[in-house]
Amino acid sequence: MNWLGFLISSVVILLPLLALLLPKRRNSAAPVSARLSALTLYHHQLRDLDRDRESGLLDDGELSRSELEIQRRILEADRLQESPLKTQPHQTLRFALLLVVLPCFGFALYLANGHPSLPAQPHRATAIAVPPAMQALFDKLDRQVASMTPDDPDYVRQSVLLGQVDEALNRPDDALRAYRKALSARFIPELAIQIAELQTQQDGHISADSLALYQKALDAAPADAPWRLAVEARIAAGEHDQSP
């Protein structure tokens, strides 16, 4: 983003707030007042009385007394004075200062960590600092999985765990390798979907390989799998992308 784009976007964002500073008609009535609210309430009560009479909940005597009381309240409410909507000068000044201070503060905060001329940095490229003790555990897990064979009963679980660690550390290529090793040892529909999703994020589109994984996972999934509709939508999108 360049400087001009930065300034234009800031002005566009502030336009709705700047509209509040425009001069308004003097002594304009408030959109909601005590008089208007009271009159609306009492007129609704009169309609409710008619409904209760038609339903047989009120006799003529009770209806007459209730109508008389509500009409008396309507007369009292009609004498209420409307309060003009006024804006104090100091409130407008404080609001104007706030519109100036907030963008300046945000701009200063932005300059502390960035600059409009800097290129975009993808989130997945952000390095994650790992404490040495934790990194030692990850390395131990990596060596442990490398020493296993697919026949080992713990091979799939450990490989998936290693893939989850790599994915959390923004190492998608390593995560895909670990996941694919586990999938080659035992096909798990949920794991196949996880691989396809991660591969789609890497490629930016649904490739033929990801599409095949989605389809195979759907074929092996139980009929009540909660993710069936989502995978079917992925398959439809992938087939559309693959079509010439």
N, C-alpha and C positions, 0 to 999 in steps of 0.2 A: 504494500500500500504506500502511495506517495503522500506528500504533504497535502496536496490539493484534495485528494480523495478523503484524507483524514478530516480535513476541515469541513468538507461538504457533508460527510456523514454525521459529524457532530451537530451541524446546524439543522439538518433534517430531523434528528432525534429530538432537538430542543424546540422545534416549531410548535408542537401542541402546548408546551408550557409557555412559550412566548405569547400565544394567543390569549392566555389568561391576563396579560398585562394590557390588552387593548382597552380603551375607554368604554365604559358601559353607560347606558342611559341612567340618568340621575333619578334617584328615588324610585327605582323600579321595584315592584313588589316581589317578595320572595316567592319562588315557585310553589312552596308548601308553607301554609300559614295555619295558625291556630283556628281562625275563623273558618277557612275552607275545610280543614280536617273535621271540625265539629259538625258543620252543615252536612258534609258527606256521610258522616257516621249516623246522624239522626235521620236522614232520608233513607238510608239503608234499613234502619230500625222500623220505619213506617212500612216499608215493603215487607219486612219480616212479619209484622203484625197481620197484614193482609193474608200472607201465606198461612199463618197459624190459624186465622179464622176459617179459611177454606178447609184446613185439615181438621177442624173441630176441636182445636186445643184451647180456644178462647170463646167465651160467650159474648154477647153484645155488650153487656155491662163492663166486663173486663177490657174489651176492645176499646170502648169509648174512653174509659179512664186512662188507658195506656196512650192512646192517641193524643189526649189532652195534655198529658205530661210531656210527651215528646215534642209537641208543638210549642209548649212553653219554653222548652230548652232551645228549640230552633230560634225563637224570637230573641232569647238571650245571646245565643251565639252570633246572630246576625248583627248585634250591636258591638261586637268585638272590633277593635281597631287593627287595621292591617299594619304590620311593621315593615317600613321600607327597607330594602336591601342596600346597605351602605358599606362602602369599603373605606377603611381608615387609611390615610396617606402613609402612615408608618408601616402598615402591613404590606402595602404595595412596594414600598422601598425595600423592606426586608426580603420580600419574594424576589425582587429584581437582583439584589445582591446575592441571593442564594443561587440564582441561575448563572451568575458569573463565577462564583466561588467553586461550585461543584464541578463544572467542566475543567476549570484550571487545576483543581486538585486531582481529578482523574487523569489529566494530561501529564501532570508531574509524576504521578504514580506509574504511568505507562513508560515515561522516559527513564525511570529507574531500572527497568528491566527490558526495554525494547526500544525500537526506533522504526518509524514508518518505512525506511529504506531497506530494512532487513528482509531477506527472503523468508518465505513461509517455511516453518519447520514442522514436519509431520509428527504426530504424537508418538507413533511407534518407534521413531528414531531417538526418542528421549532416553538417555541412559539412566538406569536405576542403580543407585549406590547400594551395595550389599555389604553388610558387616563381614569382616574376615571370618568370624566363627560360623556365621550362616553359610558363607561361601564354601567353607571346608566341608560342611554337611552336604551341600549340593554336589561338590566334587566326589565325595564318598558315594553318594547315590549314583552318580554317573559311572563310576568304576564298578559298582556292584551290578548295575544293569549290563554293562559291557561284558562282565564275566559270566553272565547267565546264558542259558540256551533256551530256545522257545519251548522245550519240553518241561522246563522248570515250572512248577505250579504257581510260583510267585512272579513269573516273568511278566505277565500282562499287567498285573497291578503295579509293579515297580516301574514299568515302562510308561504307563499312563501318568503315574506320579511325576516321573522325570519330565514328561511333556508338559504337565501343568506348571512345573517350576520354570521351565524355559519360556512358556507363554507368559507367565507373570513377570518375567524379567525382560520382556520385549525381545525375545529371541525366537521369532516365529519359525525360522528354518529349522532350528534344532528341535523345536516342539513338534513340528510336522514329522521329522525323522523318528522321534520317539513314539509318537502316536501310530505311525504306519508300522513300526515294528510290532507294537501290541496288536494292531488290527490283523497283521499277517499271521500271528499266532492264534488268534481267536476272533472271529467276526462278531462285533458288538454293534448293533444299529446306532445306538447313541454316540459311540465313538466315531463311527463313519460320518455321521452328521457333523460332529465337532471338527473332524479333519476337513470336510467339505467347506464348512463355514470359514475356517481359518485360511484355507487355500483361496477361497473367494475374496477374502479381505486382502490377501497378498496380490492376487491377480487384478483386482478391480472389476472382475466380471466372473460369471459362472462358466468355467472351462468345461471341456468335454470330460475330463477326469473327475471334476467335482460333480458334474451332472450324473455320471455313472455311480458315484458313491451315494448320492441322494436316492437314486432309483433303487439301488441294491438295499439300502437301509429301509426304504419304504416297503420293499417286497418281503423283508425279513421281520418287519415290525408287527406286533400284535394289533388286532383290529381296534382296540381301545386306546392305542398310544395317543397321548395328549398332543403330540407334535405332528401328527399326520397331516393336518391341514396346512401347517406352515411349510412342511417339506413338499407337499404337492404344489404349493405356490412357487417354491424355489424351482421345482422341476419344470413347471410351466414357463417360468421366466428364462430358465436355461435353454429349453427347447426353442424359445423365441429367439434367443441370442444366437443359437447354433444354426438356425434356419437361414438360407442365403437370401 
